[in-house]
Amino acid sequence: MLAAGVASLYAENVTGLTDVQRTKPWSVSGSMRGFYDSNPNIQPHGSADSSWGVSFIPSVDYVRPMENSLFTANLTYTAWWYESRPDHNWDQQVQATARYNHQFSEHSVLDVQDSFLYSDQPAVTDVGVAQTAFLKSDTSYYRNTFPVSYRTKFSERFGISAGYQNTYYNYLDGSAAPDSNGNGLPDSASYATLLNRVEQLLNLDLDYYLRENLIVLGGYQLGWNKYLSDRLVEPDTVGSTVTGEDRSNLSQYFYVGAQNAFSTKLKASLKVGAVYTDWYELDQNDWSPYLDGNVSYNYLPGSWVRGGLTVSHNATDVIASTANPNDITLDQDSLTMYLGVTHAITTRLMLNLLGQAQFSKFQGGEFDGDVDSYLLFGGSVKYLFSKNFFSEAGYNVDALSSDVPGRSFTRNRVYIGAGVTY
């Protein structure tokens, strides 16, 4: 890494490229880290094994600005090697994203994105999104998210915002655990049975412009979560007939909200309402609150704060029936809060902080009303020796405290490394 960084610097100094010549649509980068992980297998308290290891993170970025459009793409590969594992020492992750933004006019914008993820670690946390799977199993999974949004202003006061999002989850552990209870049934359902699904969401907002930068709105969303497995979710429970696909549901969101650009640096939005969810295969329904708010503040060049709060339903990897074997865990109601800070301490030294808290209440089944409390914090510093070469160090902690027995865990990770960008 050191040699590659120095070589690129010498090449730039010799050629004497101008700023315009150095501007190019693509860039490549790579970093190598040494790390310590206190719980690499994400196991419950009392059964965690720590490990030292190394990771490699190459990535490619592409940016194509056009007259009224912008296209961006990124491909990032991450490989972790754990020295303490007797076998399966490597975990891998591939993430590919692409985005196309087109401005038809000053008040008419189309935004199309796609994000593909393959990972050996099911506990991949998206900022501001409720976590669904925590404990690691011998599985990998695919996830693809495809959101499209369009906003237009058709008069001085009125406009509309419409969108569609499709998210596909595919866990690759299709077979359940082998039978050990003597009744001819497998012991437990797999992640594939519990979480393989397609989530679709349609939204339509009517916007009213109180002034140029202040919008109030009323909106409606229709969500359909279609679970894909026809296997029993509790195969070791005699009399259970509920399959993975029986947890499919329709949700209707009703809300009002506002968006305001207080300045070019400070922006905020908020939606508040209610959700009606119908588990049509199980003949159950529920009303719950809905909230989605965020704020962003670019207080200095290269320095910003992002925060948000959401309240909504989400899938869960927990399944547990009551005395009635068909009264099962449906999903969770989750409150999720997050705050991220990027601060340029100097032109060469960057500080990044991210905190997220999630409080999720189980709906239905044996653990109805019980709570998962999940906390995540990460901090890192990055020092630029030059435009092309950097070093970095960081610390991350994940902690789950759950009312469900055998589910709580803590995971600490410390790393230090170096990288090059060209």
C-alpha positions as CSV (number, residue, x, y, z in Angstrom):
1,M,0.0,0.0,0.0
2,L,2.8,2.4,0.9
3,A,4.7,1.6,-2.3
4,A,1.5,2.1,-4.5
5,G,0.7,5.4,-2.8
6,V,4.3,6.8,-3.3
7,A,4.4,5.6,-6.9
8,S,1.2,7.4,-7.8
9,L,2.6,10.6,-6.2
10,Y,5.8,10.5,-8.2
11,A,3.9,9.9,-11.4
12,E,1.7,13.0,-10.7
13,N,4.7,15.2,-9.8
14,V,6.6,14.2,-13.0
15,T,3.7,14.7,-15.4
16,G,2.6,18.0,-13.8
17,L,-1.1,17.5,-14.6
18,T,-3.5,20.4,-14.2
19,D,-6.6,20.4,-12.1
20,V,-8.7,19.9,-15.2
21,Q,-6.6,17.0,-16.4
22,R,-6.7,15.3,-13.0
23,T,-10.5,15.4,-13.1
24,K,-11.7,12.1,-14.4
25,P,-15.0,10.2,-14.3
26,W,-13.6,7.1,-12.5
27,S,-11.5,6.5,-9.4
28,V,-10.2,3.3,-7.7
29,S,-9.2,2.8,-4.2
30,G,-8.0,0.1,-1.9
31,S,-7.3,-0.3,1.8
32,M,-5.9,-3.0,4.1
33,R,-6.7,-3.2,7.8
34,G,-5.6,-5.2,10.7
35,F,-8.4,-5.7,13.3
36,Y,-9.5,-7.3,16.5
37,D,-13.1,-8.6,16.8
38,S,-14.5,-9.6,20.2
39,N,-17.4,-11.6,18.7
40,P,-16.9,-12.3,15.0
41,N,-19.6,-15.0,14.8
42,I,-22.1,-12.7,16.5
43,Q,-23.0,-15.2,19.2
44,P,-25.0,-14.6,22.4
45,H,-23.4,-13.7,25.7
46,G,-21.2,-16.5,27.2
47,S,-20.5,-18.2,23.9
48,A,-18.5,-15.6,21.9
49,D,-15.0,-16.3,20.7
50,S,-12.7,-13.4,19.8
51,S,-10.4,-13.2,16.8
52,W,-7.6,-11.2,15.2
53,G,-7.7,-10.7,11.5
54,V,-7.1,-8.7,8.4
55,S,-9.4,-7.2,5.8
56,F,-9.1,-6.0,2.2
57,I,-11.4,-3.4,0.7
58,P,-11.0,-2.5,-3.0
59,S,-13.5,-0.3,-4.7
60,V,-14.3,1.5,-8.0
61,D,-16.3,4.7,-8.4
62,Y,-17.7,6.2,-11.6
63,V,-19.3,9.7,-12.0
64,R,-20.8,11.0,-15.2
65,P,-22.3,14.5,-15.1
66,M,-24.4,15.6,-18.1
67,E,-26.3,18.7,-19.0
68,N,-29.4,18.0,-16.9
69,S,-28.4,14.6,-15.4
70,L,-26.0,12.9,-13.1
71,F,-25.0,9.2,-13.2
72,T,-23.0,7.6,-10.4
73,A,-21.9,4.1,-9.7
74,N,-19.8,2.2,-7.1
75,L,-18.5,-1.3,-6.7
76,T,-17.0,-2.3,-3.3
77,Y,-15.6,-5.7,-2.3
78,T,-14.7,-6.5,1.3
79,A,-12.9,-9.7,2.5
80,W,-12.3,-10.5,6.2
81,W,-9.9,-13.2,7.3
82,Y,-10.3,-14.5,10.9
83,E,-7.3,-16.3,12.5
84,S,-9.3,-18.0,15.2
85,R,-11.7,-20.0,13.0
86,P,-10.7,-23.7,12.5
87,D,-12.4,-23.5,9.1
88,H,-14.3,-21.0,6.9
89,N,-11.7,-18.3,7.8
90,W,-13.1,-15.9,5.2
91,D,-16.2,-13.7,5.1
92,Q,-17.0,-11.7,2.0
93,Q,-19.2,-8.9,0.9
94,V,-20.0,-7.3,-2.4
95,Q,-21.9,-4.1,-2.8
96,A,-22.8,-2.5,-6.1
97,T,-24.8,0.8,-6.4
98,A,-25.9,2.9,-9.3
99,R,-28.0,6.1,-9.4
100,Y,-29.4,8.3,-12.2
101,N,-30.8,11.7,-11.4
102,H,-32.5,13.8,-14.2
103,Q,-33.8,17.3,-13.8
104,F,-36.5,18.0,-16.4
105,S,-36.9,21.5,-15.1
106,E,-36.2,23.5,-11.9
107,H,-39.2,21.8,-10.2
108,S,-39.4,18.5,-11.9
109,V,-36.9,15.8,-10.9
110,L,-36.6,12.0,-11.5
111,D,-34.3,9.9,-9.4
112,V,-33.6,6.2,-10.1
113,Q,-31.3,4.0,-7.9
114,D,-30.4,0.4,-7.5
115,S,-28.3,-1.2,-4.7
116,F,-27.2,-4.8,-4.7
117,L,-25.6,-6.5,-1.7
118,Y,-24.2,-10.0,-1.2
119,S,-22.8,-10.8,2.3
120,D,-21.7,-13.6,4.5
121,Q,-22.8,-11.6,7.5
122,P,-26.6,-11.2,7.9
123,A,-26.2,-8.4,10.5
124,V,-25.5,-5.7,7.9
125,T,-26.9,-2.4,9.3
126,D,-28.3,0.3,7.0
127,V,-28.3,3.8,8.6
128,G,-31.7,4.7,9.7
129,V,-33.2,1.3,8.8
130,A,-34.4,-1.2,11.5
131,Q,-32.3,-4.3,11.8
132,T,-34.1,-7.6,11.2
133,A,-31.5,-10.4,11.7
134,F,-28.8,-10.3,14.3
135,L,-27.2,-13.7,15.2
136,K,-24.9,-15.2,12.6
137,S,-25.5,-18.6,11.0
138,D,-23.7,-20.5,8.3
139,T,-25.4,-18.6,5.6
140,S,-25.1,-15.9,3.0
141,Y,-27.7,-13.6,1.5
142,Y,-28.5,-11.4,-1.4
143,R,-30.5,-8.1,-1.2
144,N,-31.5,-5.8,-4.0
145,T,-33.2,-2.5,-3.5
146,F,-34.6,-0.5,-6.4
147,P,-36.3,2.9,-5.5
148,V,-37.7,5.3,-8.1
149,S,-39.0,8.8,-7.2
150,Y,-40.4,11.7,-9.1
151,R,-41.3,15.2,-7.9
152,T,-42.9,18.0,-10.0
153,K,-44.6,21.3,-9.3
154,F,-47.5,21.9,-11.6
155,S,-48.6,25.3,-10.3
156,E,-47.3,28.1,-8.1
157,R,-48.6,26.4,-5.0
158,F,-49.2,22.7,-5.8
159,G,-47.0,19.8,-6.7
160,I,-46.9,16.0,-6.3
161,S,-44.2,13.5,-5.2
162,A,-44.6,9.9,-6.3
163,G,-42.4,6.8,-5.8
164,Y,-42.0,3.1,-5.9
165,Q,-39.5,0.8,-4.1
166,N,-38.8,-2.9,-4.5
167,T,-36.6,-4.8,-2.1
168,Y,-35.7,-8.5,-2.5
169,Y,-34.2,-10.6,0.2
170,N,-32.8,-14.1,-0.5
171,Y,-31.1,-16.0,2.3
172,L,-29.2,-19.0,1.0
173,D,-29.7,-21.5,3.9
174,G,-32.7,-23.1,2.2
175,S,-32.7,-26.3,4.3
176,A,-33.7,-26.3,8.0
177,A,-31.7,-28.0,10.8
178,P,-31.8,-31.9,11.0
179,D,-34.2,-33.7,13.2
180,S,-33.1,-34.4,16.7
181,N,-36.4,-34.5,18.5
182,G,-37.7,-37.9,17.3
183,N,-40.9,-36.7,15.7
184,G,-39.7,-36.6,12.1
185,L,-39.6,-32.8,11.9
186,P,-36.6,-30.6,11.5
187,D,-35.6,-28.7,14.7
188,S,-35.9,-25.1,13.6
189,A,-36.7,-22.9,10.6
190,S,-33.9,-21.3,8.7
191,Y,-33.3,-17.6,7.8
192,A,-34.6,-18.5,4.3
193,T,-37.9,-19.7,5.8
194,L,-38.3,-16.7,8.1
195,L,-36.9,-13.8,6.0
196,N,-37.0,-14.6,2.2
197,R,-39.4,-12.0,0.9
198,V,-40.2,-9.2,-1.6
199,E,-41.1,-5.8,-0.1
200,Q,-42.9,-3.3,-2.4
201,L,-43.9,0.2,-1.5
202,L,-45.9,2.8,-3.5
203,N,-46.3,6.4,-2.3
204,L,-48.1,9.5,-3.5
205,D,-47.8,12.9,-1.7
206,L,-49.7,16.1,-2.5
207,D,-47.3,19.0,-1.9
208,Y,-48.5,22.6,-1.0
209,Y,-45.8,25.3,-1.2
210,L,-46.3,27.8,1.6
211,R,-43.2,29.5,0.2
212,E,-40.4,28.4,-2.2
213,N,-38.5,26.4,0.4
214,L,-41.3,25.4,2.8
215,I,-43.7,22.5,1.8
216,V,-46.5,21.0,3.7
217,L,-47.9,17.7,2.5
218,G,-50.5,14.9,2.9
219,G,-49.7,11.5,1.7
220,Y,-50.5,7.8,1.3
221,Q,-48.4,4.7,0.9
222,L,-49.3,1.1,0.1
223,G,-46.9,-1.6,1.1
224,W,-46.9,-5.3,0.3
225,N,-44.5,-7.6,2.0
226,K,-44.7,-11.0,0.2
227,Y,-42.8,-13.8,2.1
228,L,-41.6,-16.6,-0.3
229,S,-41.1,-19.8,1.7
230,D,-43.7,-22.6,1.8
231,R,-41.8,-24.3,4.7
232,L,-43.2,-24.4,8.3
233,V,-41.9,-21.6,10.5
234,E,-42.0,-23.9,13.6
235,P,-41.3,-27.4,12.2
236,D,-40.6,-28.8,15.6
237,T,-44.1,-27.9,17.0
238,V,-46.7,-30.5,16.5
239,G,-49.9,-29.0,15.1
240,S,-48.3,-26.0,13.6
241,T,-49.5,-25.2,10.0
242,V,-48.0,-21.7,9.5
243,T,-45.5,-21.4,6.7
244,G,-43.2,-18.5,5.9
245,E,-45.5,-17.1,3.2
246,D,-48.3,-16.9,5.7
247,R,-46.7,-13.9,7.3
248,S,-47.2,-11.9,4.1
249,N,-49.1,-8.6,4.8
250,L,-50.5,-5.4,3.3
251,S,-49.9,-2.0,4.9
252,Q,-51.6,1.3,4.3
253,Y,-49.8,4.5,5.5
254,F,-51.8,7.7,6.1
255,Y,-49.7,10.8,7.1
256,V,-49.1,14.5,6.9
257,G,-45.8,16.3,7.0
258,A,-43.5,19.2,6.1
259,Q,-40.2,19.9,4.4
260,N,-38.2,23.1,5.0
261,A,-34.9,24.4,3.7
262,F,-34.0,26.8,6.5
263,S,-30.9,27.8,4.5
264,T,-28.6,26.3,1.9
265,K,-26.9,24.5,4.8
266,L,-29.8,23.4,7.0
267,K,-32.7,21.2,5.8
268,A,-35.3,19.1,7.6
269,S,-38.4,17.0,6.9
270,L,-41.0,15.2,8.9
271,K,-43.9,12.9,8.3
272,V,-46.4,11.8,11.0
273,G,-49.3,9.4,10.7
274,A,-50.6,5.9,11.2
275,V,-50.3,2.5,9.5
276,Y,-52.9,-0.2,9.1
277,T,-51.4,-3.6,8.6
278,D,-53.3,-6.7,7.5
279,W,-51.9,-10.2,7.7
280,Y,-54.4,-11.6,5.3
281,E,-53.4,-15.2,5.5
282,L,-53.6,-15.3,9.3
283,D,-56.7,-13.1,9.5
284,Q,-55.0,-10.6,11.8
285,N,-54.7,-6.8,11.6
286,D,-53.3,-3.9,13.5
287,W,-53.1,-0.1,13.7
288,S,-49.7,1.4,14.7
289,P,-48.0,4.9,14.6
290,Y,-45.8,6.0,11.6
291,L,-43.1,8.6,11.8
292,D,-40.2,9.5,9.4
293,G,-38.1,12.6,10.2
294,N,-34.6,13.7,9.2
295,V,-32.3,16.8,9.4
296,S,-29.1,17.7,7.7
297,Y,-26.7,20.5,8.5
298,N,-23.5,21.3,6.4
299,Y,-22.0,23.6,8.9
300,L,-18.5,23.9,7.3
301,P,-16.9,22.9,4.0
302,G,-16.3,19.1,4.3
303,S,-18.2,19.0,7.7
304,W,-21.8,17.9,8.2
305,V,-24.3,16.4,10.6
306,R,-27.1,14.0,9.6
307,G,-29.8,12.8,12.0
308,G,-33.2,11.0,11.8
309,L,-36.0,9.2,13.6
310,T,-38.4,6.6,12.2
311,V,-41.3,4.6,13.6
312,S,-42.6,1.7,11.5
313,H,-43.0,-2.1,11.1
314,N,-40.1,-4.4,10.2
315,A,-39.5,-8.1,9.7
316,T,-37.9,-10.2,12.4
317,D,-35.9,-13.4,12.6
318,V,-37.7,-14.4,15.8
319,I,-40.6,-16.9,15.6
320,A,-42.4,-18.2,18.6
321,S,-46.0,-19.5,19.1
322,T,-48.2,-19.5,22.2
323,A,-50.2,-22.5,23.4
324,N,-52.0,-22.1,20.1
325,P,-49.3,-23.3,17.6
326,N,-50.7,-21.0,14.9
327,D,-50.4,-17.8,17.0
328,I,-46.9,-16.8,16.0
329,T,-44.6,-13.8,16.0
330,L,-45.7,-11.6,13.1
331,D,-43.1,-8.8,13.0
332,Q,-41.9,-5.9,15.1
333,D,-42.8,-2.2,15.8
334,S,-39.5,-0.3,15.8
335,L,-38.4,3.1,16.9
336,T,-35.0,3.9,15.2
337,M,-32.8,6.9,15.8
338,Y,-29.5,7.8,14.2
339,L,-27.0,10.6,14.2
340,G,-23.9,10.9,12.0
341,V,-21.1,13.5,12.0
342,T,-18.3,14.1,9.6
343,H,-15.8,16.8,10.7
344,A,-12.8,18.1,9.0
345,I,-10.4,18.7,11.9
346,T,-7.8,20.0,9.4
347,T,-7.6,19.7,5.6
348,R,-5.8,16.4,6.1
349,L,-7.5,14.9,9.2
350,M,-11.1,13.7,9.1
351,L,-13.3,12.5,12.0
352,N,-16.4,10.3,11.4
353,L,-18.9,9.4,14.1
354,L,-22.1,7.3,13.7
355,G,-24.6,6.3,16.4
356,Q,-27.8,4.4,16.0
357,A,-30.4,3.1,18.6
358,Q,-33.3,0.8,17.8
359,F,-36.1,-0.3,20.1
360,S,-38.3,-3.0,18.7
361,K,-41.4,-4.5,20.2
362,F,-42.5,-8.0,19.1
363,Q,-46.0,-8.4,17.6
364,G,-47.8,-11.6,18.4
365,G,-46.7,-15.0,19.6
366,E,-45.0,-16.0,22.8
367,F,-42.9,-12.8,23.0
368,D,-45.7,-10.4,22.2
369,G,-44.8,-7.1,23.8
370,D,-41.2,-8.0,24.6
371,V,-38.5,-5.7,23.4
372,D,-35.1,-5.8,21.5
373,S,-32.9,-2.8,22.4
374,Y,-30.1,-2.5,19.8
375,L,-27.3,0.1,20.1
376,L,-24.6,0.8,17.5
377,F,-21.7,3.2,17.6
378,G,-18.8,3.7,15.3
379,G,-15.9,6.3,15.3
380,S,-13.0,6.6,13.0
381,V,-10.2,9.0,12.0
382,K,-8.7,9.3,8.6
383,Y,-5.4,11.1,7.8
384,L,-4.5,12.1,4.3
385,F,-0.7,12.0,3.7
386,S,-1.5,13.2,0.2
387,K,-4.4,13.2,-2.3
388,N,-3.7,9.6,-3.0
389,F,-2.5,8.0,0.2
390,F,-4.2,7.8,3.6
391,S,-4.2,6.0,6.9
392,E,-7.2,5.2,9.2
393,A,-8.1,3.8,12.6
394,G,-11.5,3.2,14.1
395,Y,-13.7,1.5,16.7
396,N,-17.2,0.0,16.4
397,V,-19.5,-1.5,19.0
398,D,-22.8,-3.4,18.5
399,A,-24.9,-4.4,21.5
400,L,-28.3,-6.1,21.6
401,S,-30.2,-6.4,24.9
402,S,-33.3,-8.6,24.3
403,D,-36.2,-9.9,26.4
404,V,-35.9,-13.1,24.3
405,P,-33.7,-15.6,26.1
406,G,-30.3,-16.4,24.5
407,R,-30.5,-13.5,22.0
408,S,-28.4,-10.7,23.7
409,F,-24.8,-10.1,22.5
410,T,-22.0,-7.5,22.4
411,R,-19.5,-7.1,19.7
412,N,-16.4,-4.8,19.8
413,R,-14.2,-4.2,16.8
414,V,-10.9,-2.1,16.6
415,Y,-9.0,-1.6,13.4
416,I,-6.0,0.3,11.9
417,G,-5.0,0.4,8.3
418,A,-3.8,2.3,5.3
419,G,-5.1,2.8,1.8
420,V,-4.6,4.4,-1.6
421,T,-6.9,6.2,-4.0
422,Y,-6.2,7.0,-7.7
